[in-house]
Amino acid sequence: KCGGVDKRTIEKFQKEAEEMGKGSFWYAWVLDKLKSERERGITIDIALMKFEPPKYFVTVIDAPGHRDLIKNMITGTPQADAAVLIVASGTGEFEAGIGSNGQSREHVLLAYTLGVKELVVAV
């Protein structure tokens, strides 16, 4: 059963994000419920949302990516069968993320160590 977020809720998030000067962040607010998450524009705590397409039962786990919140990422990751890693594509940002001390690299290694064997990387 898809359609877990009704149109009215999406419109509310769009309006609130626009009022806060964070117009492009509205989609993240489906899972980012804390006021501080919305104000700072980062995920702080893990959040779950479930939906059921015809063949599978899917639970989306939104885990923080910020270096200071890595323990929260570790809390949610072991529950995952697969992961989607969103990485920045700006000049220098991608390279910094996958470099020897990069946050993206750290997330991939942690996810693998915590049992996630399937990964989609979205750039």
ChimeraX attribute file (.defattr): number of C-alpha atoms within 10 A of each C-alpha:
attribute: neighborCount
match mode: 1-to-1
recipient: residues
	/A:1	9
	/A:2	10
	/A:3	9
	/A:4	11
	/A:5	10
	/A:6	8
	/A:7	10
	/A:8	9
	/A:9	11
	/A:10	15
	/A:11	12
	/A:12	12
	/A:13	19
	/A:14	18
	/A:15	15
	/A:16	17
	/A:17	19
	/A:18	14
	/A:19	10
	/A:20	11
	/A:21	11
	/A:22	16
	/A:23	14
	/A:24	10
	/A:25	19
	/A:26	21
	/A:27	13
	/A:28	16
	/A:29	19
	/A:30	15
	/A:31	19
	/A:32	23
	/A:33	14
	/A:34	12
	/A:35	10
	/A:36	12
	/A:37	16
	/A:38	20
	/A:39	12
	/A:40	10
	/A:41	15
	/A:42	16
	/A:43	24
	/A:44	23
	/A:45	19
	/A:46	17
	/A:47	17
	/A:48	12
	/A:49	13
	/A:50	12
	/A:51	14
	/A:52	13
	/A:53	10
	/A:54	8
	/A:55	6
	/A:56	8
	/A:57	10
	/A:58	14
	/A:59	15
	/A:60	15
	/A:61	19
	/A:62	21
	/A:63	23
	/A:64	21
	/A:65	20
	/A:66	15
	/A:67	13
	/A:68	9
	/A:69	15
	/A:70	17
	/A:71	12
	/A:72	17
	/A:73	23
	/A:74	17
	/A:75	13
	/A:76	19
	/A:77	23
	/A:78	16
	/A:79	13
	/A:80	17
	/A:81	13
	/A:82	16
	/A:83	19
	/A:84	14
	/A:85	15
	/A:86	12
	/A:87	17
	/A:88	15
	/A:89	12
	/A:90	9
	/A:91	8
	/A:92	9
	/A:93	13
	/A:94	15
	/A:95	15
	/A:96	15
	/A:97	18
	/A:98	16
	/A:99	13
	/A:100	11
	/A:101	10
	/A:102	15
	/A:103	18
	/A:104	24
	/A:105	15
	/A:106	18
	/A:107	22
	/A:108	19
	/A:109	12
	/A:110	17
	/A:111	23
	/A:112	17
	/A:113	12
	/A:114	16
	/A:115	14
	/A:116	18
	/A:117	13
	/A:118	12
	/A:119	14
	/A:120	10
	/A:121	11
	/A:122	10
	/A:123	10
